[in-house]
């Protein structure tokens, strides 16, 4: 257990370093974005292949929907290359999403307790609450520093992002359960595949982006 947590911490620190480099270098930013979304799509096709192995049309439809969703993400990241304000917003949201995951891991490991759902046996109610707490606190701090928005809105944003991250996580946990696989890959020690790492972000980031843009442009 200790070695597994150590792996997760080391991988998490490496990902944080990559995030900083992405913010500094446009070329690195674009390259890593392409790599992440490409690997995520490859891992997703492995899941759909196992779930819909008897239904190629359904498999193709699911893959097309997912690649369109990923392409929409990629477009947002490409647009942010020359828009520092959008890039700051994206990185702020990514950090809130990341702390939602961190809170879930810490509270889940420390407090344990009743399971949240049968979809993912490792998810606990305490972990879910930890995710919300960490996300809300991070939102309060960052939003106050960068946008100086009202604390009630910051709490609301952190809460909604955390819930969205958890729903996204549970959705992909359900797909992995249906396909009878534990992790979508093994490229990230302690985390599994790329899709294992960004599953919650795929829902948490767009939801947070919509809420934040509405708030900014209605002030």
Secondary structure in CASP SS format (residue, H / E / C, confidence):
PFRMAT SS
TARGET T0000
AUTHOR 0000-0000-0000
METHOD secondary structure of the structure
MODEL  1
X C 1.00
X H 1.00
X H 1.00
X H 1.00
X H 1.00
X H 1.00
X H 1.00
X H 1.00
X H 1.00
X H 1.00
X H 1.00
X H 1.00
X H 1.00
X H 1.00
X H 1.00
X H 1.00
X H 1.00
X H 1.00
X H 1.00
X H 1.00
X H 1.00
X H 1.00
X H 1.00
X H 1.00
X C 1.00
X H 1.00
X H 1.00
X H 1.00
X H 1.00
X H 1.00
X H 1.00
X H 1.00
X H 1.00
X H 1.00
X H 1.00
X H 1.00
X H 1.00
X H 1.00
X H 1.00
X H 1.00
X H 1.00
X H 1.00
X H 1.00
X H 1.00
X H 1.00
X H 1.00
X H 1.00
X H 1.00
X H 1.00
X H 1.00
X H 1.00
X C 1.00
X C 1.00
X C 1.00
X C 1.00
X H 1.00
X H 1.00
X H 1.00
X H 1.00
X H 1.00
X H 1.00
X H 1.00
X H 1.00
X H 1.00
X H 1.00
X H 1.00
X H 1.00
X H 1.00
X H 1.00
X H 1.00
X H 1.00
X H 1.00
X H 1.00
X H 1.00
X H 1.00
X H 1.00
X H 1.00
X H 1.00
X H 1.00
X H 1.00
X H 1.00
X H 1.00
X C 1.00
X H 1.00
X H 1.00
X H 1.00
X H 1.00
X H 1.00
X H 1.00
X H 1.00
X H 1.00
X H 1.00
X H 1.00
X H 1.00
X H 1.00
X H 1.00
X H 1.00
X H 1.00
X H 1.00
X H 1.00
X H 1.00
X H 1.00
X H 1.00
X H 1.00
X H 1.00
X H 1.00
X H 1.00
X H 1.00
X H 1.00
X H 1.00
X H 1.00
X C 1.00
X C 1.00
X C 1.00
X E 1.00
X C 1.00
X C 1.00
X C 1.00
X C 1.00
X C 1.00
X C 1.00
X C 1.00
X C 1.00
X E 1.00
X H 1.00
X H 1.00
X H 1.00
X H 1.00
X H 1.00
X H 1.00
X H 1.00
X H 1.00
X H 1.00
X H 1.00
X H 1.00
X H 1.00
X H 1.00
X H 1.00
X H 1.00
X H 1.00
X H 1.00
X H 1.00
X H 1.00
X H 1.00
X H 1.00
X H 1.00
X C 1.00
X C 1.00
X C 1.00
X C 1.00
X H 1.00
X H 1.00
X H 1.00
X H 1.00
X H 1.00
X H 1.00
X H 1.00
X H 1.00
X H 1.00
X H 1.00
X H 1.00
X H 1.00
X H 1.00
X H 1.00
X H 1.00
X H 1.00
X H 1.00
X H 1.00
X H 1.00
X H 1.00
X H 1.00
X H 1.00
X H 1.00
X H 1.00
X H 1.00
X H 1.00
X H 1.00
X H 1.00
X H 1.00
X C 1.00
X C 1.00
X C 1.00
X C 1.00
X C 1.00
X C 1.00
X C 1.00
X C 1.00
X E 1.00
X C 1.00
X C 1.00
X C 1.00
X E 1.00
X C 1.00
X H 1.00
X H 1.00
X H 1.00
X H 1.00
X H 1.00
X C 1.00
X C 1.00
X H 1.00
X H 1.00
X H 1.00
X H 1.00
X H 1.00
X H 1.00
X H 1.00
X H 1.00
X H 1.00
X H 1.00
X H 1.00
X H 1.00
X H 1.00
X H 1.00
X H 1.00
X H 1.00
X C 1.00
X C 1.00
X C 1.00
END
